[in-house]
Amino acid sequence: MKKLIVAAIFIAMGNTSFSQSLGYQDLALLFSQNQQQGTARFNAMGGAFGALGGDLSAISINPAGLSIFNKSIFSGTLNSRRTDISSVYYGNGITTQEEFINLSQGGAVLVFDSSYTSDWNKFALGFNYRITNDFDANWLASGNSGVATFTEFPLDNGNPPNQYDVAENQFFNNRYNGELSELSVGLSAVHQNKFYLGLGLNFVDLNFVQQSALTEQNRDSNGNTLDADLYQENYTTGVGFGANLGFIYKAHKNFRFGFSYQTPTWFSEIIEESNIVNNDGYFGDTQIAVSNDNTIYDNTFGGNLPVQNLLYRLRTPGQITASAALIIGKFGLISVDYSNRYFRNMRLTNDNFAAENQFFQNELQNTNNLNVGAELRFDRFSIRGGYRYAESPDKLAIESDHFKSYSIGAGYNFGTFKLDFSYSDSNQTSVYNFYPGFNVNAADLSIDNKIFTGTVTINL
C-alpha cells in the first residue's frame, strides 16, 4: 500500500497512463487532513480543548467553549515551522530541510451578559481564521532502480530505433505549495452556569500547487547516454462549507465534559488546472537529449502547451469528539479529547470517480484520535504540555505512519494582554511511488516537523 506524506495514498493520476503526481483519491485525502494548529496555548496543550473551551481555536472542535470566556478578547498568532524530510530510494538517502513562517490564526470573541433571564445568563459570538493545513513542503529522492522507462529518442529515425535500456540513475524533485484555511463563526450560550451550548459555521478556502520533476539517465549497450526530464504541475483551488454543534456540561466546579459533532466539509467547487495530459505521447512537459545526437527533443516546442481542466466536488470525513477536563482550582488543569473521523464516507462527485469512491469504502478505515493537555499556573505565569495522536486512515498502515506530536509551552498574563508561546515536534513516516505502473519500489520518507508558535491576546 502506498501512503501519502500526511497519510493519504499515492497512485497514478486519475485518467492518465503515466504520472508522478497525486491522483484524485490522494488529493481528496490530502484536502481532508487537519493539522489542528491554532493559538500557542492551544498548540502547547495538544489541541485538547473540547471540554475546556476558552480559546478561539476551540471553535472548530466544540463551539460551546466560546461562552467559557469571561470577557471579550482578540488574538493573533505567528507560526514558524522547520520541516525535515528524509528520503531513501534504493539505498540512497537525501534529507531536505526548509523553514516556513505564516500568520496562522487571528480572531475575536465578544461576550454578552444577559440581564433579561436568569436561565440563559451569558452569550458569546466568535470569529476565527486559521490555517488548517499548510501544504508547503519540498523533498528530493535519487537512486537507481535498474528499470529504464525512457528507452528511445523520439527523433531517432532508425528502424528499429536505438534502445537506451540500461538504467543508470533516477532523480525526483517534488514540491507542494498552498494552504487550506478556515473562517469560523460561532455562537454560544450558557444555561444556569452549567450547560454550554454552541453552533459553528466554517467557510473553507483551498489553494494547492504540486510541481514535480523526474530526471532519468539511461544508456545503450555502446555507452551512449539518454537524459530525460519530465515536469508535471497541478494548480487546484476550491471553496467549501461545514458546521459543528456541541455542548459542555459542568458536572462539578472542578470537572466538565463535552461532546461535539463536526459535519463533513462540502467542497461545492474544486477547480484543477494541470499539464498532465497526453502531449505527443508524454504526460507532462518533456525534454530528452542523447549523447550521440546534437538535437534536443522538446514536446512544448513552438508553444505546444496543452492544459487539462476539471471541476469536481468533494465531501470530506465528518467527526465526533468526546471530551473531559479536570480543573484543579487556580493551580492548573488536565484535558483530554477523543475523536473519531469517518474516512470511509468520503466522496468525489461531478465526474467518473467510481474507482476512487470504492477505494475510500474498501481500503480506508475510520480513525481514532487522541489529544491530551495539561497546564500549571503560578499566579500570572503558566507552563503547559500536550500530546497528540492521529491514526492513519490507511488500513495497512504501520505504527510509524500514525501521526504523533509532543508539545510544550508557556504564557504570561500582563492584565490587559497576554503572551503565549509553544513548541511542538511531530514525526511520521510515509512512502511515495513516482513510478506507478512499473515494477519499481517507492521512496521511503520520514517527516519531522518542529513548530514554534507565538500568540498575543488583547482584552477588548
C-alpha positions in Angstrom: 0.0 0.0 0.0 1.3 3.5 -0.9 0.8 6.1 1.8 0.8 9.9 1.5 3.1 12.2 3.4 0.1 13.1 5.5 -1.5 9.7 5.5 -3.1 9.7 2.0 -2.2 7.2 -0.7 -0.1 7.9 -3.8 -1.2 6.3 -7.1 -1.3 7.4 -10.7 -3.2 10.5 -11.7 -6.8 9.6 -12.4 -7.2 9.1 -16.1 -3.5 9.3 -17.3 -1.4 6.4 -18.2 1.8 7.7 -16.5 2.0 10.2 -13.7 4.4 11.0 -10.9 1.8 13.4 -9.3 -1.0 12.9 -6.9 -4.2 11.1 -8.1 -7.7 12.3 -7.2 -8.1 9.9 -4.3 -4.7 11.2 -3.0 -5.8 14.8 -3.3 -9.1 14.0 -1.6 -7.3 12.6 1.4 -4.8 15.5 1.4 -7.6 18.0 1.4 -9.3 16.2 4.3 -6.3 16.5 6.6 -6.5 18.8 9.6 -3.2 19.8 11.3 -5.1 21.1 14.3 -2.9 24.2 14.6 -4.2 27.3 16.5 -3.1 29.6 19.2 0.1 29.0 21.1 -1.9 27.8 24.2 -4.0 25.5 22.0 -0.8 24.0 20.4 1.1 23.7 23.7 -1.8 21.6 25.1 -2.1 19.3 22.2 -5.4 20.8 21.0 -7.3 19.2 23.9 -10.0 21.9 24.2 -13.2 20.1 23.6 -14.4 20.3 27.2 -12.1 23.1 28.2 -13.1 26.0 25.8 -11.8 29.5 26.5 -9.7 29.5 23.3 -10.6 30.8 19.9 -9.0 27.8 18.2 -11.5 25.6 20.0 -14.4 26.8 17.8 -13.6 24.2 15.2 -13.7 21.4 17.9 -16.6 22.5 20.1 -18.1 26.0 19.6 -19.8 25.7 23.1 -16.4 26.7 24.5 -16.9 30.3 23.4 -19.1 31.1 26.3 -16.3 29.9 28.7 -14.7 33.3 28.0 -15.4 35.8 30.8 -14.5 38.9 28.7 -14.2 39.9 25.0 -10.7 39.4 23.5 -8.7 39.4 20.3 -5.8 37.1 19.5 -3.3 36.8 16.6 -0.8 34.0 16.1 2.5 33.8 14.2 3.8 30.3 13.3 7.3 29.2 12.4 7.9 25.7 11.0 11.0 23.8 10.2 10.4 20.6 8.2 13.0 17.9 7.6 12.0 15.2 5.0 14.4 12.3 4.5 14.0 10.0 1.6 15.6 6.6 1.0 15.4 5.3 -2.6 17.3 2.1 -3.5 19.8 2.6 -0.6 20.5 6.3 -1.4 19.4 8.8 1.3 18.7 12.5 0.9 17.5 15.0 3.6 15.8 18.2 2.7 15.3 20.9 5.3 13.2 24.1 4.9 11.7 26.7 7.1 8.3 28.5 6.7 6.6 31.4 8.5 3.0 32.4 8.3 0.2 34.2 10.2 -1.7 31.1 11.2 -4.5 32.4 13.3 -6.5 35.6 14.1 -9.9 36.1 15.6 -12.0 37.7 18.3 -14.8 36.8 20.7 -17.5 39.1 22.0 -19.1 38.2 25.4 -22.5 39.5 26.4 -24.0 39.0 29.9 -27.8 38.8 29.8 -30.0 40.7 32.2 -33.3 39.5 30.7 -33.4 36.0 32.1 -31.8 34.0 34.9 -31.5 30.8 32.9 -29.5 31.9 29.8 -27.2 34.3 31.5 -24.3 34.7 29.1 -23.8 34.7 25.3 -20.7 34.8 23.1 -20.1 35.4 19.5 -16.8 34.4 18.0 -14.9 34.8 14.7 -11.7 32.9 14.0 -9.4 32.5 11.0 -6.8 29.7 11.0 -4.7 27.7 8.6 -5.9 24.1 9.0 -3.4 22.5 6.6 -0.2 24.2 5.4 0.9 22.3 2.3 4.3 24.0 1.8 7.0 21.2 1.6 9.8 20.1 -0.7 11.8 16.8 -0.9 14.2 15.0 -3.2 14.9 11.4 -4.0 17.7 9.9 -6.0 18.9 6.3 -6.8 19.0 3.6 -9.4 16.0 1.2 -9.6 17.6 -0.7 -12.5 14.4 0.0 -14.6 14.6 2.3 -17.6 11.3 3.8 -18.7 12.6 6.4 -21.3 14.3 3.9 -23.7 14.0 5.7 -27.1 14.9 9.1 -28.5 11.8 10.4 -30.2 13.7 12.0 -33.1 15.6 8.7 -33.9 14.5 7.6 -37.4 16.3 4.3 -37.3 14.4 1.1 -37.8 14.4 -0.1 -35.2 15.3 2.9 -33.1 18.3 2.7 -30.7 17.4 1.3 -27.3 18.7 3.1 -24.2 17.5 0.4 -21.8 20.3 0.3 -19.2 19.2 2.4 -16.2 21.9 4.5 -14.5 20.0 6.9 -12.2 16.7 8.5 -11.4 16.2 11.8 -9.7 12.9 13.1 -8.4 12.1 16.6 -7.0 8.6 17.2 -5.5 7.3 20.5 -4.2 4.0 21.5 -2.6 2.7 25.0 -2.0 -0.5 26.5 -0.7 -2.8 26.1 2.2 -6.3 25.1 3.4 -7.7 27.9 5.5 -10.9 28.2 7.5 -13.0 31.1 8.7 -15.2 30.0 11.6 -18.2 31.9 13.0 -19.5 30.5 16.3 -22.4 31.3 18.7 -22.6 30.0 22.3 -24.8 30.4 25.3 -24.8 29.3 28.9 -27.8 27.8 30.8 -27.8 28.2 34.6 -24.0 28.4 34.6 -23.7 24.7 33.9 -24.8 23.8 30.4 -22.9 25.4 27.5 -24.3 25.1 24.0 -22.7 26.2 20.8 -23.1 26.2 17.0 -20.3 27.0 14.5 -20.2 27.6 10.7 -17.0 27.0 8.9 -16.1 28.5 5.5 -13.1 26.8 3.9 -10.7 28.1 1.2 -8.4 25.8 -0.7 -5.2 26.7 -2.7 -2.9 23.9 -3.7 0.1 23.5 -6.1 2.2 20.5 -6.8 5.2 20.7 -9.1 7.2 17.6 -9.7 10.2 16.9 -11.9 11.6 13.5 -12.8 15.1 13.1 -14.4 16.1 9.7 -15.8 19.5 8.8 -17.0 20.0 5.7 -19.2 22.5 4.3 -21.7 22.6 1.9 -24.5 24.9 -1.1 -24.9 27.6 1.1 -26.6 27.8 3.6 -23.8 25.7 6.3 -25.4 23.6 8.2 -22.9 20.0 9.4 -22.8 18.8 12.1 -20.3 15.0 12.6 -20.0 13.3 15.3 -17.9 9.5 15.1 -17.2 7.8 18.0 -15.5 4.3 17.9 -14.1 2.3 20.6 -12.4 -1.2 20.8 -10.8 -3.0 24.0 -9.7 -6.1 23.5 -7.6 -8.5 25.9 -5.9 -11.7 25.4 -4.2 -14.3 26.6 -1.6 -16.2 24.5 1.0 -18.6 24.8 3.9 -19.1 22.8 7.1 -20.7 23.2 10.5 -20.3 21.9 14.0 -22.5 21.6 17.1 -21.5 20.8 20.6 -22.1 21.2 24.3 -20.1 21.3 27.5 -21.6 20.4 30.9 -20.1 21.5 34.2 -20.9 18.5 36.4 -18.8 20.0 39.2 -16.8 23.2 39.7 -13.7 21.1 39.0 -15.0 18.8 36.3 -16.7 19.3 33.0 -17.3 17.1 30.0 -18.3 17.8 26.4 -19.4 16.3 23.1 -19.4 17.7 19.6 -20.2 16.7 16.0 -18.3 18.2 13.1 -20.1 17.8 9.7 -18.1 16.9 6.6 -16.8 19.8 4.6 -18.7 20.0 1.4 -16.4 21.4 -1.4 -19.0 22.6 -3.9 -16.4 23.5 -6.4 -12.8 22.4 -6.8 -11.1 23.6 -10.0 -8.0 21.9 -11.2 -5.6 23.1 -14.0 -2.9 20.6 -14.9 -0.4 19.9 -17.7 -0.8 16.1 -17.1 -2.4 15.5 -20.4 -1.2 13.5 -23.4 1.3 15.6 -25.4 2.9 13.7 -28.2 2.7 10.5 -26.0 4.1 12.1 -22.8 2.0 13.3 -19.8 3.8 16.5 -18.9 6.4 18.8 -20.3 9.2 16.6 -21.6 12.8 17.1 -22.8 15.0 14.3 -24.0 18.7 14.5 -25.1 21.1 11.8 -26.2 24.9 12.0 -26.4 25.0 10.7 -30.0 22.7 13.4 -31.4 23.1 17.2 -31.2 19.3 17.7 -31.3 17.1 18.0 -28.1 13.6 16.8 -28.2 11.1 19.1 -26.5 7.3 18.4 -26.7 6.5 22.0 -25.7 8.5 23.5 -28.7 6.5 26.1 -30.6 4.1 26.8 -27.8 2.6 23.4 -27.7 1.3 23.6 -24.1 -1.9 21.6 -23.7 -3.7 22.0 -20.4 -6.3 19.8 -18.7 -9.1 21.5 -16.7 -11.5 19.7 -14.4 -14.2 20.8 -12.0 -15.3 18.4 -9.3 -16.8 18.2 -5.8 -15.6 16.6 -2.6 -17.1 15.6 0.7 -14.5 15.2 3.5 -15.0 13.0 6.6 -17.2 14.0 9.5 -16.1 13.7 13.1 -17.4 13.2 16.6 -15.4 14.3 19.7 -15.9 13.4 23.3 -14.0 15.4 25.9 -13.4 15.8 29.6 -11.5 18.4 31.6 -10.4 18.5 35.3 -9.9 21.9 36.7 -7.6 21.9 39.8 -8.7 25.2 41.2 -6.3 28.1 40.4 -3.3 25.7 40.2 -3.9 24.1 36.8 -5.9 21.6 34.7 -5.8 18.4 32.7 -7.9 18.0 29.5 -8.5 15.0 27.2 -10.2 14.8 23.8 -11.1 11.6 21.9 -12.4 11.8 18.3 -13.4 9.5 15.5 -13.3 10.6 11.8 -15.3 8.8 9.2 -12.9 8.5 6.3 -14.9 5.7 4.7 -17.7 8.2 4.0 -15.5 10.4 1.8 -16.9 11.0 -1.7 -15.8 12.6 -5.0 -18.5 13.6 -7.5 -19.2 15.5 -10.7 -17.0 13.1 -12.8 -16.3 9.4 -13.1 -14.9 8.7 -9.7 -16.3 5.2 -9.1 -12.9 3.7 -8.6 -11.8 6.4 -6.1 -15.1 6.1 -4.1 -14.8 2.4 -4.0 -11.2 2.8 -2.7 -12.4 5.0 0.1 -15.0 2.4 1.1 -12.8 -0.7 0.9 -9.2 0.5 1.7 -9.7 3.2 4.3 -10.7 3.0 7.9 -12.4 5.4 10.3 -9.7 6.8 12.6 -9.2 7.1 16.3 -7.5 10.3 17.6 -6.4 11.4 21.0 -5.4 14.8 22.3 -4.1 15.3 25.9 -3.1 18.6 27.5 -2.1 19.9 30.9 -1.4 23.4 32.4 0.2 24.5 35.7 -0.4 28.1 36.9 1.8 30.2 39.1 -0.2 33.4 39.5 0.2 35.1 36.1 2.6 32.6 34.7 1.6 29.3 33.2 3.5 26.3 31.8 1.9 23.7 29.5 2.4 20.4 27.9 0.5 18.2 25.4 0.4 15.1 23.3 -1.5 14.4 20.1 -2.0 11.1 18.3 -3.8 10.7 14.9 -4.4 7.3 13.4 -3.7 6.9 9.7 -6.8 6.2 7.6 -4.9 3.5 5.6 -5.9 0.0 6.8 -2.4 -1.3 6.1 -0.5 1.5 7.8 2.4 0.5 10.1 2.9 2.1 13.5 5.3 4.8 12.4 2.7 6.0 9.8 0.4 7.3 12.5 0.9 10.9 13.5 2.4 11.6 16.9 3.2 15.1 18.3 4.7 16.3 21.6 4.4 19.9 22.7 5.4 22.3 25.5 4.6 26.0 26.1 4.4 28.9 28.5 2.4 32.1 28.9 2.2 35.2 30.9 -0.8 37.4 31.7 0.0 41.1 31.9 -3.5 42.0 32.7 -4.6 43.9 29.6 -2.9 41.5 27.3 -1.3 38.0 27.3 1.7 36.5 25.6 1.8 32.7 24.9 4.5 30.6 23.2 4.6 26.9 22.2 7.0 24.4 20.7 5.9 21.1 19.1 7.7 18.2 17.5 5.9 15.7 15.3 7.2 12.6 13.4 5.6 10.4 10.7 6.7 8.0 8.0 5.3 7.5 4.5 6.2 6.2 1.1 5.9 7.8 -2.4 5.8 5.9 -5.7 6.8 8.1 -8.6 6.8 5.2 -11.0 3.2 3.9 -10.7 2.5 1.1 -13.1 6.2 -0.1 -13.1 7.9 -2.7 -11.0 9.8 -0.1 -9.1 10.0 0.4 -5.3 8.6 3.5 -3.7 10.8 6.0 -1.9 10.7 5.7 1.9 10.0 9.1 3.5 10.5 10.2 7.1 8.9 13.6 8.0 9.8 15.7 11.1 8.1 19.0 11.8 9.3 21.4 14.5 6.8 24.2 15.1 7.3 27.4 17.2 4.2 29.5 17.8 3.7 32.9 19.4 0.3 34.4 20.2 -0.7 37.8 21.6 -4.2 38.1 23.2 -5.7 41.6 23.9 -8.6 42.3 26.1 -11.3 44.3 24.4 
